[in-house]
């Protein structure tokens, strides 16, 4: 029983570190401004329920789909780009 609990805790730590790296290095301020609560909820849920996500390990290897922003952050980035560099009018 102790071995099972130790392996679960080790898995939690490994998955939490992987997701934390994704959150720090991939997500930008647009993601954090639009969906901070959703990001932390996903981090907590996946970290604790990692054995269920081990059935589809591509989510643990590349967690981009877990932090999908449904276009909100993408739209805000594009609006800021247009605000900074408006298109040339003819």
Beta strands, then each sheet from edge to edge (+ up, - down):
end
